[in-house]
Amino acid sequence: MAVPPGPVTASTDAERAMFDFVDAYDRAYETAALEHGLSVAQACVLGRLDRQFGMRELADLLGCDASNVTQIIRRLEARALVRRRPHPDDGRSRQIVRTAEGATLYAAFEKSFAFARAAVANLDAREQDQLAALLRKALNGN
């Protein structure tokens, strides 16, 4: 689901630019996911599996309900992109891992999702540093 194309209320030019950027980012992410036969949610989950996660841990990381993650994992498993395996310390629970096929597909997805790289390439090195600092400040307040 994409972010609305602009704020609901009147806003500053900076807020409008942020909405425009996020909207373009979301559309590019969705396009790249679809090119690889993935939903946005599947691409997001596949990307997070750079290490092993339990279902609850993955749901918490993504800020969603565990039942949603379970459905996404089932679909990814059906395509042999992830698998569940016993937790090494707790045989009652399972961990989710990306398969070799999942890693290959995600690498192809990342390569085709060039939005951020292309956007940053429009800036010189000093501007890139400024942008990174300003985004961190906007997110963290310092």
C-alpha positions as CSV (number, residue, x, y, z in Angstrom):
1,M,0.0,0.0,0.0
2,A,1.5,3.3,-1.1
3,V,1.5,6.4,1.0
4,P,-1.0,9.1,-0.1
5,P,0.5,11.5,-2.7
6,G,0.5,14.4,-0.3
7,P,-0.3,15.4,3.2
8,V,-3.9,15.7,4.3
9,T,-3.5,19.2,5.7
10,A,-1.5,22.2,4.5
11,S,2.2,21.7,5.1
12,T,5.6,23.1,4.5
13,D,7.6,22.6,1.3
14,A,9.9,20.2,3.3
15,E,6.9,18.1,4.3
16,R,5.6,18.1,0.7
17,A,9.0,17.1,-0.6
18,M,9.2,14.3,2.0
19,F,5.8,13.0,1.0
20,D,6.7,13.1,-2.7
21,F,10.0,11.2,-2.0
22,V,8.4,8.6,0.1
23,D,5.6,8.1,-2.4
24,A,8.2,7.7,-5.3
25,Y,10.2,5.3,-3.1
26,D,7.2,3.2,-2.3
27,R,6.1,3.0,-6.0
28,A,9.7,2.0,-7.1
29,Y,9.8,-0.6,-4.3
30,E,6.5,-2.1,-5.4
31,T,7.5,-2.1,-9.1
32,A,10.8,-3.9,-8.3
33,A,9.0,-6.5,-6.1
34,L,6.4,-7.2,-8.8
35,E,9.3,-7.6,-11.4
36,H,10.4,-10.6,-9.3
37,G,7.0,-12.0,-8.6
38,L,6.9,-10.7,-5.0
39,S,4.4,-8.7,-3.1
40,V,5.8,-5.7,-1.2
41,A,5.3,-7.6,2.1
42,Q,7.2,-10.6,0.7
43,A,10.1,-8.5,-0.5
44,C,10.2,-6.8,2.9
45,V,10.3,-10.1,4.8
46,L,12.8,-11.6,2.4
47,G,15.0,-8.6,2.9
48,R,14.9,-8.9,6.7
49,L,16.1,-12.5,6.7
50,D,19.8,-11.7,6.5
51,R,19.9,-13.6,9.7
52,Q,17.6,-16.2,11.4
53,F,14.5,-15.0,13.1
54,G,11.7,-16.6,15.1
55,M,8.2,-15.8,13.9
56,R,7.4,-13.6,16.9
57,E,10.7,-11.8,16.6
58,L,10.1,-11.2,12.9
59,A,6.6,-9.9,13.5
60,D,7.9,-7.5,16.1
61,L,10.7,-6.3,13.8
62,L,8.1,-5.6,11.1
63,G,5.6,-4.1,13.5
64,C,2.8,-6.4,12.4
65,D,0.7,-9.3,13.7
66,A,2.3,-12.7,13.8
67,S,-0.6,-14.2,11.8
68,N,0.3,-11.8,8.9
69,V,4.0,-12.9,9.0
70,T,2.8,-16.6,9.1
71,Q,0.9,-16.1,5.8
72,I,3.8,-14.4,4.1
73,I,6.2,-17.1,5.2
74,R,3.9,-19.8,3.9
75,R,3.8,-18.1,0.5
76,L,7.6,-17.7,0.5
77,E,8.0,-21.4,1.6
78,A,5.8,-22.5,-1.3
79,R,8.3,-20.9,-3.6
80,A,11.3,-22.4,-1.7
81,L,12.6,-19.0,-0.9
82,V,12.6,-19.5,2.9
83,R,12.4,-22.5,5.2
84,R,11.6,-23.1,8.8
85,R,14.1,-25.0,10.9
86,P,14.2,-26.0,14.6
87,H,15.6,-23.3,16.9
88,P,19.1,-24.5,18.1
89,D,18.3,-23.7,21.7
90,D,14.6,-24.5,21.9
91,G,13.3,-27.4,19.8
92,R,9.7,-26.4,20.3
93,S,10.2,-23.2,18.2
94,R,11.2,-22.7,14.6
95,Q,13.4,-20.1,13.0
96,I,12.9,-18.7,9.5
97,V,15.9,-18.7,7.1
98,R,16.3,-17.6,3.6
99,T,17.2,-20.4,1.2
100,A,19.9,-20.1,-1.5
101,E,17.1,-19.5,-4.0
102,G,15.7,-16.8,-1.7
103,A,19.1,-15.1,-1.4
104,T,19.5,-15.2,-5.2
105,L,16.1,-13.7,-5.8
106,Y,16.5,-11.0,-3.1
107,A,19.9,-10.0,-4.6
108,A,18.2,-9.6,-8.0
109,F,15.4,-7.6,-6.3
110,E,18.0,-5.3,-4.6
111,K,19.8,-4.8,-7.9
112,S,16.6,-3.8,-9.7
113,F,15.4,-1.5,-6.8
114,A,17.8,1.3,-7.7
115,F,15.6,4.2,-6.5
116,A,17.7,5.3,-3.5
117,R,21.0,4.8,-5.4
118,A,19.7,6.9,-8.3
119,A,18.3,9.6,-6.1
120,V,21.5,9.9,-4.1
121,A,23.5,10.0,-7.3
122,N,21.8,13.3,-8.1
123,L,23.7,14.8,-5.2
124,D,27.4,15.5,-4.8
125,A,29.4,14.0,-1.9
126,R,28.9,17.0,0.4
127,E,25.1,17.1,-0.3
128,Q,24.9,13.3,0.4
129,D,26.6,13.8,3.8
130,Q,24.2,16.7,4.5
131,L,21.1,14.7,3.5
132,A,22.2,11.8,5.7
133,A,22.7,14.1,8.7
134,L,19.4,15.9,8.1
135,L,17.5,12.6,7.8
136,R,19.0,11.2,10.9
137,K,18.2,14.5,12.7
138,A,14.6,14.4,11.4
139,L,14.2,10.9,12.6
140,N,15.9,11.1,16.0
141,G,15.5,14.8,16.9
142,N,19.2,15.4,17.4
